[in-house]
Every structure is written in structure tokens, then in C-alpha cells.
């Protein structure tokens, strides 16, 4: 008997694994200023998973978000042709933690409007497509 799949096509086990990996990676974040420790995991179309955590800087503008850290890691290890299937975000603060606008745009660069995002919301876990989080993403034509 097959198990029901999430609208993303992922199984409950895959989603749980991604969220757990994100939470584990948040343990390694560098957040001495905000104390807001975030981890992310990304699932590529080929089934591989990469993780990243936030790395703060005294100049907040140059802080790296967990989602971007995971994407940069995947690009540096696999190459620029990666395609994101899903992203999971977790934090150690028990707070809502959806991807920021810059992360949404970065996810779009390597994903699609159909990329699924899993994150803690104000009222519990949230799972939405990127199209719902970024309905008017910025696109440039490139070869």
C-alpha cells in the first residue's frame, strides 16, 4: 500500500528528514548578535540534500541567511545547474521563521514557483509553494 504524498510529491518521511536536518544545522549557526539561530536544508531534483546555517556579522547587512548558505554550498559542490525541489527552515528560538525576501529570490533563481517551502509559522508548521511566498519574483533571461 502506498503512502499518501504531500502536494509537493514528497513523502512525510522526506519532509521530516529535511526539517530535522535544518534543526540540526541550526546548532552550528553563528548568531552572537541576534541569538536567532537558523538552519536550512534544501532538496535538489537529483535527491541530494544540502544544509546551511545563518552566519551573522557585526554589520548586519553582510549576514548570510541559512537558506542562502545551503544554496551556495550546493552550487559550490554540484555546480550552477542545481534545481531546488524543496527547502526546509528551522530555528532554535521556537519562533516563526519564513525565508526573507532575499532568500525567496535566491530560491527562485535555482528553483521554480513550484518549489515547496517548509517553515515554522506563528501558528505551527507551514508548507507553501514558492509562488505563494513570492508571487511576482524577478526574472532575467539568460543562456
C-alpha positions as CSV (number, residue, x, y, z in Angstrom):
1,X,0.0,0.0,0.0
2,X,1.5,3.4,-1.0
3,X,1.7,6.2,1.5
4,X,-0.1,9.5,0.7
5,X,2.2,12.1,-0.7
6,X,2.3,15.8,0.1
7,X,1.2,18.1,-2.8
8,X,5.0,18.7,-3.4
9,X,5.3,15.0,-4.2
10,X,7.4,14.4,-1.1
11,X,6.6,11.8,1.5
12,X,6.1,12.6,5.1
13,X,9.4,11.0,5.9
14,X,11.3,13.1,3.4
15,X,9.7,16.3,4.9
16,X,10.5,15.2,8.4
17,X,14.1,14.4,7.5
18,X,14.5,17.9,5.9
19,X,13.1,19.6,8.9
20,X,15.3,17.6,11.3
21,X,18.4,18.3,9.2
22,X,17.6,22.0,9.2
23,X,17.2,22.0,13.0
24,X,20.5,20.1,13.5
25,X,22.3,22.5,11.3
26,X,20.9,25.5,13.3
27,X,23.0,24.2,16.1
28,X,26.1,25.3,14.2
29,X,24.9,28.8,13.4
30,X,26.9,31.8,14.2
31,X,24.5,34.3,15.8
32,X,26.2,36.2,18.6
33,X,24.3,39.4,18.0
34,X,20.6,38.4,17.5
35,X,20.9,34.9,19.1
36,X,18.4,33.8,16.4
37,X,19.9,30.5,15.2
38,X,18.5,29.3,11.9
39,X,19.2,26.2,9.8
40,X,18.0,25.2,6.4
41,X,18.1,22.1,4.2
42,X,17.5,22.0,0.5
43,X,16.4,19.1,-1.6
44,X,17.7,19.1,-5.2
45,X,15.9,17.4,-8.1
46,X,18.5,14.7,-8.1
47,X,17.5,13.7,-4.5
48,X,20.6,15.1,-2.8
49,X,20.2,17.3,0.3
50,X,22.4,20.2,1.4
51,X,22.3,22.2,4.6
52,X,23.3,25.6,5.7
53,X,23.0,27.9,8.8
54,X,22.9,31.6,9.3
55,X,26.3,33.4,9.8
56,X,25.9,36.8,11.3
57,X,28.3,39.8,11.1
58,X,28.6,42.9,13.2
59,X,27.5,44.7,10.0
60,X,24.1,43.1,9.8
61,X,23.8,43.7,6.1
62,X,26.5,41.2,5.3
63,X,24.9,38.4,7.4
64,X,24.3,35.2,5.4
65,X,21.0,33.5,5.8
66,X,20.7,29.8,6.3
67,X,18.8,29.3,3.0
68,X,21.4,31.1,1.0
69,X,24.2,29.3,2.8
70,X,22.7,25.9,1.8
71,X,22.2,27.0,-1.8
72,X,25.8,28.4,-2.1
73,X,27.1,25.1,-0.7
74,X,25.1,23.1,-3.2
75,X,26.3,25.3,-6.1
76,X,29.9,25.1,-4.9
77,X,29.8,21.3,-4.7
78,X,27.5,20.4,-7.7
79,X,27.6,23.4,-10.0
80,X,25.3,26.2,-11.1
81,X,22.8,23.8,-12.8
82,X,21.3,22.7,-9.5
83,X,17.5,22.8,-9.3
84,X,15.7,23.1,-5.9
85,X,12.7,20.8,-5.3
86,X,12.1,21.9,-1.6
87,X,13.5,24.0,1.2
88,X,13.0,23.5,4.9
89,X,13.8,26.1,7.6
90,X,14.1,25.6,11.3
91,X,15.3,27.7,14.2
92,X,16.3,27.1,17.8
93,X,14.2,30.0,19.1
94,X,10.7,28.5,18.7
95,X,9.7,31.5,16.6
96,X,8.1,31.9,13.2
97,X,10.8,31.8,10.6
98,X,9.9,32.1,6.9
99,X,12.5,32.9,4.3
100,X,13.2,36.6,3.9
101,X,12.7,38.4,0.6
102,X,16.3,38.0,-0.5
103,X,16.2,34.2,0.3
104,X,12.9,33.9,-1.6
105,X,14.5,35.4,-4.7
106,X,17.6,33.2,-4.3
107,X,15.4,30.1,-4.0
108,X,13.6,31.2,-7.2
109,X,16.9,31.6,-9.0
110,X,17.7,27.9,-8.5
111,X,14.1,26.6,-8.2
112,X,10.8,27.4,-9.6
113,X,7.4,28.7,-8.5
114,X,6.6,25.1,-7.7
115,X,9.5,24.7,-5.2
116,X,8.0,23.9,-1.8
117,X,9.0,25.7,1.4
118,X,8.5,24.2,4.9
119,X,9.0,26.6,7.9
120,X,7.7,27.3,11.4
121,X,4.9,29.8,11.3
122,X,3.2,31.7,14.1
123,X,0.5,29.1,14.5
124,X,2.6,26.0,13.7
125,X,4.3,24.4,10.7
126,X,3.7,26.0,7.3
127,X,4.2,24.4,3.9
128,X,3.6,26.5,0.8
129,X,4.9,26.7,-2.8
130,X,7.3,29.5,-3.6
131,X,4.6,31.0,-5.8
132,X,2.6,31.6,-2.7
133,X,5.5,33.3,-0.9
134,X,6.9,35.2,-3.9
135,X,4.0,35.8,-6.4
136,X,5.9,38.3,-8.5
137,X,9.5,37.0,-8.5
138,X,12.1,38.9,-10.5
139,X,13.4,37.1,-13.7
140,X,16.1,37.9,-16.2
141,X,16.5,36.0,-19.4
142,X,19.9,34.2,-19.6
143,X,21.5,31.4,-21.6
